[in-house]
């Protein structure tokens, strides 16, 4: 096996004899073996070596295996790492607790060597699939940012959208999962614009009806582009529906009111604000006050939620958007 692609297996057991037994079993299979003998050592090793699978004893002094597993799964940088809990406990309560902690599999001592090898092979294969999906998602995110460079007038749009949307989500009390979705959605909402010809993106005059229909298709194209990436599934409602309106006059599906996901409604509000306050080929940049007037007019027309608009404008007026940074957003949301 190529050393550059050699899977890392972390074995955690306070009994050195058991740890060495697993090492002798797995090392000949081409795995890079790392050992830890307590919970603290396990947490340190996970952060430093980024294992492809963790074989984790449950009963250890100090931090037990349940707590280590929970910490691994709570950290967004390691939560996709497969964890196999190895225990002499056979009762259902222990397994339920392990599932609550996020364990991916269980083995009961004494461990059957063939079963152990099969579980490790399977979980490492799944980890590699997940890594490939994340790589694809990163590539798409990079392409999304490249859209900004096509007309030279929207630099920073994706970062602003991600920060504005996440700030509004926090102000509304949304949870970490929704905040991550909003942050990613800020970068990916217009990914479908990759299919739109440059001459339409840079056109300064009014669009012909057929040209506008082509522009509108970016929502469907973007949704399809991300449809096969598991890690981007939560973002797809934003990509497809951020141009919907509460009265059903938006596109592409003419959704109404509660049919439009809240994260998509949030992205729609901040998209209008950013479009008005930045220079575009078809219009000059206007003030935040003018953008506020437009958003409130859209509320009166029945296009936008008054709660979302007033919450966002409250952030604008307080100056909190100006101090909101990428690192703030990434505290709970990572691309």
DRENDO-1510 file (C-alpha; in Angstrom, 1 decimal, always signed):
<recs>
REC; n; res; u; v; w
REC; 1; UNK; +0.0; +0.0; +0.0 .
REC; 2; UNK; +1.3; +3.5; -0.9 .
REC; 3; UNK; +2.5; +5.1; +2.3 .
REC; 4; UNK; +1.1; +8.5; +1.2 .
REC; 5; UNK; -2.4; +6.9; +1.2 .
REC; 6; UNK; -1.9; +4.6; +4.1 .
REC; 7; UNK; -4.9; +4.7; +6.4 .
REC; 8; UNK; -4.3; +5.8; +10.0 .
REC; 9; UNK; -5.9; +3.6; +12.7 .
REC; 10; UNK; -5.9; +4.9; +16.3 .
REC; 11; UNK; -6.1; +2.3; +18.9 .
REC; 12; UNK; -7.1; +3.5; +22.4 .
REC; 13; UNK; -7.0; +1.0; +25.3 .
REC; 14; UNK; -5.6; +1.4; +28.9 .
REC; 15; UNK; -4.4; -2.2; +28.7 .
REC; 16; UNK; -1.1; -2.1; +26.7 .
REC; 17; UNK; -1.4; -5.8; +26.0 .
REC; 18; UNK; -4.8; -5.4; +24.3 .
REC; 19; UNK; -3.5; -2.4; +22.3 .
REC; 20; UNK; -0.5; -4.3; +21.1 .
REC; 21; UNK; -2.7; -7.3; +20.1 .
REC; 22; UNK; -4.8; -5.1; +17.9 .
REC; 23; UNK; -1.6; -3.5; +16.5 .
REC; 24; UNK; -0.2; -6.9; +15.5 .
REC; 25; UNK; -3.5; -7.8; +13.9 .
REC; 26; UNK; -3.9; -4.6; +11.9 .
REC; 27; UNK; -0.3; -3.6; +10.9 .
REC; 28; UNK; +0.2; -6.4; +8.4 .
REC; 29; UNK; -2.9; -5.2; +6.6 .
REC; 30; UNK; -1.1; -2.0; +5.6 .
REC; 31; UNK; -2.5; +0.4; +8.2 .
REC; 32; UNK; -0.4; +3.0; +10.0 .
REC; 33; UNK; -1.1; +2.2; +13.7 .
REC; 34; UNK; -1.1; +4.8; +16.4 .
REC; 35; UNK; -1.6; +4.0; +20.1 .
REC; 36; UNK; -3.1; +5.9; +23.0 .
REC; 37; UNK; -3.6; +4.6; +26.5 .
REC; 38; UNK; -6.2; +7.0; +28.0 .
REC; 39; UNK; -8.8; +9.5; +27.1 .
REC; 40; UNK; -6.6; +12.5; +27.1 .
REC; 41; UNK; -4.1; +10.8; +24.9 .
REC; 42; UNK; -6.9; +9.8; +22.5 .
REC; 43; UNK; -8.2; +13.3; +22.1 .
REC; 44; UNK; -4.7; +14.7; +21.5 .
REC; 45; UNK; -4.0; +11.9; +18.9 .
REC; 46; UNK; -7.2; +12.5; +17.1 .
REC; 47; UNK; -6.4; +16.2; +16.7 .
REC; 48; UNK; -2.8; +15.6; +15.5 .
REC; 49; UNK; -3.0; +12.5; +13.2 .
REC; 50; UNK; -6.6; +12.8; +11.9 .
REC; 51; UNK; -7.2; +9.0; +11.9 .
REC; 52; UNK; -9.3; +7.2; +9.4 .
REC; 53; UNK; -10.9; +5.1; +12.2 .
REC; 54; UNK; -10.6; +5.0; +16.0 .
REC; 55; UNK; -10.8; +1.8; +17.9 .
REC; 56; UNK; -11.9; +3.0; +21.4 .
REC; 57; UNK; -12.1; +1.1; +24.6 .
REC; 58; UNK; -15.0; +2.1; +26.7 .
REC; 59; UNK; -13.8; +1.4; +30.3 .
REC; 60; UNK; -10.8; +3.6; +30.9 .
REC; 61; UNK; -9.8; +5.6; +34.0 .
REC; 62; UNK; -10.4; +9.4; +33.9 .
REC; 63; UNK; -12.2; +10.2; +30.6 .
REC; 64; UNK; -14.0; +7.1; +29.5 .
REC; 65; UNK; -14.6; +6.0; +25.9 .
REC; 66; UNK; -18.1; +7.4; +25.8 .
REC; 67; UNK; -16.8; +10.9; +26.6 .
REC; 68; UNK; -14.0; +10.6; +24.1 .
REC; 69; UNK; -16.4; +9.6; +21.4 .
REC; 70; UNK; -18.7; +12.5; +22.2 .
REC; 71; UNK; -15.8; +15.0; +22.0 .
REC; 72; UNK; -14.8; +13.6; +18.6 .
REC; 73; UNK; -18.3; +13.9; +17.3 .
REC; 74; UNK; -18.9; +17.3; +18.7 .
REC; 75; UNK; -15.9; +18.9; +17.0 .
REC; 76; UNK; -16.7; +19.8; +13.4 .
REC; 77; UNK; -13.2; +19.0; +12.3 .
REC; 78; UNK; -13.4; +15.4; +13.5 .
REC; 79; UNK; -17.0; +14.5; +13.6 .
REC; 80; UNK; -16.9; +12.4; +10.4 .
REC; 81; UNK; -14.1; +10.2; +11.9 .
REC; 82; UNK; -15.5; +6.7; +12.4 .
REC; 83; UNK; -15.4; +5.5; +16.0 .
REC; 84; UNK; -15.7; +1.8; +17.0 .
REC; 85; UNK; -16.4; +1.3; +20.7 .
REC; 86; UNK; -14.9; -1.8; +22.1 .
REC; 87; UNK; -16.4; -3.0; +25.4 .
REC; 88; UNK; -16.8; -5.9; +27.7 .
REC; 89; UNK; -20.3; -4.5; +28.4 .
REC; 90; UNK; -23.0; -6.5; +26.5 .
REC; 91; UNK; -26.1; -4.8; +27.9 .
REC; 92; UNK; -28.3; -2.7; +25.7 .
REC; 93; UNK; -27.9; +0.4; +27.9 .
REC; 94; UNK; -24.3; +0.6; +27.0 .
REC; 95; UNK; -25.0; +0.4; +23.3 .
REC; 96; UNK; -27.7; +3.0; +23.6 .
REC; 97; UNK; -25.3; +5.3; +25.4 .
REC; 98; UNK; -22.7; +4.7; +22.7 .
REC; 99; UNK; -25.2; +5.6; +20.0 .
REC; 100; UNK; -26.1; +8.7; +21.8 .
REC; 101; UNK; -22.4; +9.6; +21.9 .
REC; 102; UNK; -22.2; +9.1; +18.1 .
REC; 103; UNK; -20.4; +5.8; +17.8 .
REC; 104; UNK; -20.4; +4.3; +14.4 .
REC; 105; UNK; -20.0; +0.6; +15.4 .
REC; 106; UNK; -19.5; -1.7; +18.4 .
REC; 107; UNK; -17.3; -4.7; +19.2 .
REC; 108; UNK; -17.6; -6.8; +22.3 .
REC; 109; UNK; -14.6; -8.4; +24.0 .
REC; 110; UNK; -13.2; -10.8; +23.4 .
REC; 111; UNK; -13.0; -9.5; +19.8 .
REC; 112; UNK; -13.2; -11.8; +16.9 .
REC; 113; UNK; -10.1; -10.9; +14.7 .
REC; 114; UNK; -11.9; -11.5; +11.4 .
REC; 115; UNK; -14.9; -9.3; +12.5 .
REC; 116; UNK; -12.5; -6.6; +13.6 .
REC; 117; UNK; -10.7; -6.6; +10.3 .
REC; 118; UNK; -13.9; -6.5; +8.3 .
REC; 119; UNK; -15.3; -3.6; +10.4 .
REC; 120; UNK; -12.1; -1.6; +10.0 .
REC; 121; UNK; -12.0; -2.1; +6.2 .
REC; 122; UNK; -15.6; -1.1; +5.9 .
REC; 123; UNK; -15.4; +2.1; +8.0 .
REC; 124; UNK; -12.1; +3.2; +6.3 .
REC; 125; UNK; -13.8; +2.7; +2.9 .
REC; 126; UNK; -16.7; +4.9; +4.0 .
REC; 127; UNK; -14.3; +7.5; +5.4 .
REC; 128; UNK; -12.6; +7.8; +2.1 .
REC; 129; UNK; -15.9; +8.2; +0.3 .
REC; 130; UNK; -16.8; +11.0; +2.7 .
REC; 131; UNK; -13.4; +12.7; +2.2 .
REC; 132; UNK; -14.0; +12.5; -1.6 .
REC; 133; UNK; -17.4; +14.2; -1.2 .
REC; 134; UNK; -15.9; +16.9; +1.0 .
REC; 135; UNK; -13.2; +17.5; -1.6 .
REC; 136; UNK; -15.8; +17.8; -4.3 .
REC; 137; UNK; -17.8; +20.3; -2.1 .
REC; 138; UNK; -14.6; +22.4; -1.6 .
REC; 139; UNK; -14.1; +22.5; -5.4 .
REC; 140; UNK; -17.6; +23.7; -6.0 .
REC; 141; UNK; -17.2; +26.3; -3.3 .
REC; 142; UNK; -14.1; +27.5; -5.0 .
REC; 143; UNK; -15.9; +27.7; -8.3 .
REC; 144; UNK; -18.7; +29.7; -6.6 .
REC; 145; UNK; -16.2; +32.3; -5.5 .
REC; 146; UNK; -14.8; +32.4; -9.0 .
REC; 147; UNK; -18.2; +33.7; -10.2 .
REC; 148; UNK; -17.4; +37.0; -8.6 .
REC; 149; UNK; -14.5; +37.5; -10.9 .
REC; 150; UNK; -16.4; +37.1; -14.1 .
REC; 151; UNK; -17.8; +40.6; -14.2 .
REC; 152; UNK; -15.4; +42.4; -11.9 .
REC; 153; UNK; -18.2; +44.1; -10.0 .
REC; 154; UNK; -19.2; +41.7; -7.3 .
REC; 155; UNK; -15.9; +41.1; -5.5 .
REC; 156; UNK; -16.6; +40.0; -1.9 .
REC; 157; UNK; -20.3; +39.2; -2.6 .
REC; 158; UNK; -20.0; +35.6; -1.4 .
REC; 159; UNK; -18.2; +36.5; +1.8 .
REC; 160; UNK; -20.7; +39.3; +2.6 .
REC; 161; UNK; -23.7; +37.0; +1.9 .
REC; 162; UNK; -22.2; +34.3; +4.2 .
REC; 163; UNK; -21.6; +36.8; +7.0 .
REC; 164; UNK; -24.9; +38.7; +6.6 .
REC; 165; UNK; -26.9; +35.5; +6.5 .
REC; 166; UNK; -25.1; +33.9; +9.5 .
REC; 167; UNK; -25.4; +37.1; +11.5 .
REC; 168; UNK; -29.2; +37.2; +10.9 .
REC; 169; UNK; -29.5; +33.5; +11.7 .
REC; 170; UNK; -27.8; +34.1; +15.0 .
REC; 171; UNK; -30.0; +37.1; +15.8 .
REC; 172; UNK; -33.0; +34.9; +15.2 .
REC; 173; UNK; -31.6; +32.2; +17.5 .
REC; 174; UNK; -31.1; +29.5; +14.9 .
REC; 175; UNK; -29.1; +26.4; +15.8 .
REC; 176; UNK; -25.6; +25.5; +14.7 .
REC; 177; UNK; -26.7; +23.3; +11.9 .
REC; 178; UNK; -28.8; +26.1; +10.3 .
REC; 179; UNK; -25.9; +28.6; +10.8 .
REC; 180; UNK; -23.6; +26.3; +9.0 .
REC; 181; UNK; -26.1; +25.9; +6.2 .
REC; 182; UNK; -26.4; +29.7; +5.9 .
REC; 183; UNK; -22.7; +30.2; +5.8 .
REC; 184; UNK; -22.2; +27.7; +3.1 .
REC; 185; UNK; -25.3; +29.0; +1.3 .
REC; 186; UNK; -23.7; +32.4; +1.2 .
REC; 187; UNK; -21.0; +31.0; -1.0 .
REC; 188; UNK; -23.1; +28.6; -3.0 .
REC; 189; UNK; -26.4; +30.3; -3.6 .
REC; 190; UNK; -25.4; +31.5; -7.1 .
REC; 191; UNK; -23.4; +28.4; -8.1 .
REC; 192; UNK; -25.7; +27.9; -11.0 .
REC; 193; UNK; -24.5; +31.2; -12.5 .
REC; 194; UNK; -21.5; +29.1; -13.9 .
REC; 195; UNK; -23.9; +28.1; -16.7 .
REC; 196; UNK; -24.9; +31.6; -17.6 .
REC; 197; UNK; -23.0; +33.3; -20.5 .
REC; 198; UNK; -20.7; +36.1; -19.6 .
REC; 199; UNK; -22.5; +38.5; -21.9 .
REC; 200; UNK; -25.6; +38.3; -19.8 .
REC; 201; UNK; -23.8; +38.7; -16.5 .
REC; 202; UNK; -22.1; +41.9; -17.8 .
REC; 203; UNK; -25.0; +43.3; -19.7 .
REC; 204; UNK; -25.7; +46.9; -18.7 .
REC; 205; UNK; -29.1; +47.3; -20.4 .
REC; 206; UNK; -32.5; +45.7; -19.7 .
REC; 207; UNK; -32.7; +42.0; -20.3 .
REC; 208; UNK; -34.9; +40.5; -23.0 .
REC; 209; UNK; -37.6; +38.1; -21.6 .
REC; 210; UNK; -35.7; +35.1; -22.9 .
REC; 211; UNK; -32.5; +36.4; -21.3 .
REC; 212; UNK; -34.2; +36.8; -18.0 .
REC; 213; UNK; -35.6; +33.3; -18.2 .
REC; 214; UNK; -32.0; +32.0; -18.7 .
REC; 215; UNK; -30.8; +34.0; -15.7 .
REC; 216; UNK; -33.6; +32.6; -13.6 .
REC; 217; UNK; -32.5; +29.0; -14.5 .
REC; 218; UNK; -29.4; +29.4; -12.3 .
REC; 219; UNK; -31.4; +28.3; -9.3 .
REC; 220; UNK; -32.3; +25.0; -11.0 .
REC; 221; UNK; -28.9; +24.4; -12.5 .
REC; 222; UNK; -27.2; +25.1; -9.1 .
REC; 223; UNK; -29.6; +22.7; -7.3 .
REC; 224; UNK; -28.8; +19.9; -9.8 .
REC; 225; UNK; -25.1; +20.6; -9.6 .
REC; 226; UNK; -25.1; +19.9; -5.8 .
REC; 227; UNK; -27.7; +17.1; -5.9 .
REC; 228; UNK; -25.2; +14.3; -5.7 .
REC; 229; UNK; -23.0; +15.7; -2.9 .
REC; 230; UNK; -24.2; +14.5; +0.5 .
REC; 231; UNK; -22.5; +17.2; +2.4 .
REC; 232; UNK; -24.3; +19.9; +0.4 .
REC; 233; UNK; -27.8; +18.6; +0.8 .
REC; 234; UNK; -28.8; +21.1; +3.5 .
REC; 235; UNK; -27.7; +24.0; +1.2 .
REC; 236; UNK; -29.9; +23.0; -1.7 .
REC; 237; UNK; -33.0; +24.7; -0.5 .
REC; 238; UNK; -31.1; +28.0; -0.4 .
REC; 239; UNK; -29.6; +27.5; -3.9 .
REC; 240; UNK; -33.1; +26.7; -5.4 .
REC; 241; UNK; -35.4; +28.9; -3.4 .
REC; 242; UNK; -33.6; +32.2; -2.5 .
REC; 243; UNK; -35.5; +34.0; -5.2 .
REC; 244; UNK; -38.9; +32.8; -4.0 .
REC; 245; UNK; -41.4; +35.4; -2.5 .
REC; 246; UNK; -44.0; +34.9; +0.2 .
REC; 247; UNK; -46.9; +35.8; -2.2 .
REC; 248; UNK; -45.8; +33.1; -4.7 .
REC; 249; UNK; -44.5; +35.5; -7.3 .
REC; 250; UNK; -40.9; +34.4; -7.1 .
REC; 251; UNK; -39.1; +31.6; -8.9 .
REC; 252; UNK; -38.4; +28.9; -9.8 .
REC; 253; UNK; -41.3; +27.0; -8.1 .
REC; 254; UNK; -43.6; +29.8; -7.1 .
REC; 255; UNK; -43.6; +28.7; -3.4 .
REC; 256; UNK; -45.7; +30.6; -0.9 .
REC; 257; UNK; -45.2; +31.6; +2.7 .
REC; 258; UNK; -44.2; +28.7; +4.9 .
REC; 259; UNK; -43.4; +26.6; +1.9 .
REC; 260; UNK; -40.2; +28.6; +1.5 .
REC; 261; UNK; -37.5; +27.3; +3.9 .
REC; 262; UNK; -36.5; +29.9; +6.5 .
REC; 263; UNK; -32.8; +29.7; +5.5 .
REC; 264; UNK; -33.8; +30.5; +1.9 .
REC; 265; UNK; -35.9; +33.4; +3.0 .
REC; 266; UNK; -33.0; +34.8; +5.0 .
REC; 267; UNK; -30.7; +34.5; +2.0 .
REC; 268; UNK; -33.3; +36.3; -0.1 .
REC; 269; UNK; -33.4; +39.2; +2.3 .
REC; 270; UNK; -29.6; +39.7; +2.5 .
REC; 271; UNK; -29.2; +39.2; -1.3 .
REC; 272; UNK; -31.5; +42.1; -2.0 .
REC; 273; UNK; -29.6; +44.3; +0.5 .
REC; 274; UNK; -26.2; +43.4; -1.0 .
REC; 275; UNK; -27.4; +43.8; -4.6 .
REC; 276; UNK; -28.6; +47.3; -3.8 .
REC; 277; UNK; -25.6; +48.5; -1.8 .
REC; 278; UNK; -22.8; +47.3; -4.2 .
REC; 279; UNK; -21.9; +48.4; -7.7 .
REC; 280; UNK; -23.4; +46.2; -10.4 .
REC; 281; UNK; -23.1; +46.4; -14.3 .
REC; 282; UNK; -26.8; +47.4; -14.4 .
REC; 283; UNK; -26.9; +49.9; -11.5 .
REC; 284; UNK; -24.8; +52.1; -9.2 .
REC; 285; UNK; -24.4; +51.3; -5.6 .
REC; 286; UNK; -27.0; +52.9; -3.3 .
REC; 287; UNK; -27.0; +53.6; +0.5 .
REC; 288; UNK; -28.0; +51.2; +3.3 .
REC; 289; UNK; -30.9; +53.6; +4.0 .
REC; 290; UNK; -32.1; +53.2; +0.4 .
REC; 291; UNK; -31.7; +49.4; +0.6 .
REC; 292; UNK; -33.8; +49.4; +3.8 .
REC; 293; UNK; -36.6; +51.3; +2.1 .
REC; 294; UNK; -36.6; +48.8; -0.7 .
REC; 295; UNK; -36.8; +45.8; +1.7 .
REC; 296; UNK; -39.6; +47.5; +3.7 .
REC; 297; UNK; -41.5; +48.1; +0.4 .
REC; 298; UNK; -41.1; +44.4; -0.4 .
REC; 299; UNK; -42.6; +43.6; +3.0 .
REC; 300; UNK; -45.6; +45.8; +2.1 .
REC; 301; UNK; -46.0; +44.0; -1.2 .
REC; 302; UNK; -46.1; +40.7; +0.6 .
REC; 303; UNK; -42.8; +39.4; -0.7 .
REC; 304; UNK; -40.7; +39.3; +2.5 .
REC; 305; UNK; -41.2; +38.4; +6.1 .
REC; 306; UNK; -41.5; +41.5; +8.3 .
REC; 307; UNK; -39.7; +39.7; +11.1 .
REC; 308; UNK; -36.7; +38.8; +9.0 .
REC; 309; UNK; -36.5; +42.2; +7.4 .
REC; 310; UNK; -36.7; +44.2; +10.6 .
REC; 311; UNK; -34.3; +41.8; +12.4 .
REC; 312; UNK; -31.8; +42.3; +9.6 .
REC; 313; UNK; -32.2; +46.0; +9.4 .
REC; 314; UNK; -31.7; +46.2; +13.2 .
REC; 315; UNK; -28.3; +44.6; +12.7 .
REC; 316; UNK; -27.5; +47.1; +9.9 .
REC; 317; UNK; -28.5; +50.1; +12.0 .
REC; 318; UNK; -26.6; +48.8; +15.0 .
REC; 319; UNK; -23.4; +48.5; +13.0 .
REC; 320; UNK; -23.1; +44.8; +14.0 .
REC; 321; UNK; -22.8; +43.7; +10.4 .
REC; 322; UNK; -19.7; +45.9; +10.0 .
REC; 323; UNK; -17.9; +44.1; +12.8 .
REC; 324; UNK; -18.9; +40.6; +11.8 .
REC; 325; UNK; -16.0; +38.6; +10.4 .
REC; 326; UNK; -15.3; +35.3; +8.6 .
REC; 327; UNK; -13.8; +33.9; +11.8 .
REC; 328; UNK; -17.0; +34.7; +13.7 .
REC; 329; UNK; -19.0; +32.8; +11.2 .
REC; 330; UNK; -16.6; +29.9; +11.1 .
REC; 331; UNK; -16.9; +29.5; +14.9 .
REC; 332; UNK; -19.9; +27.2; +14.3 .
REC; 333; UNK; -19.9; +27.0; +10.5 .
REC; 334; UNK; -17.1; +25.6; +8.3 .
REC; 335; UNK; -17.0; +25.1; +4.6 .
</recs>
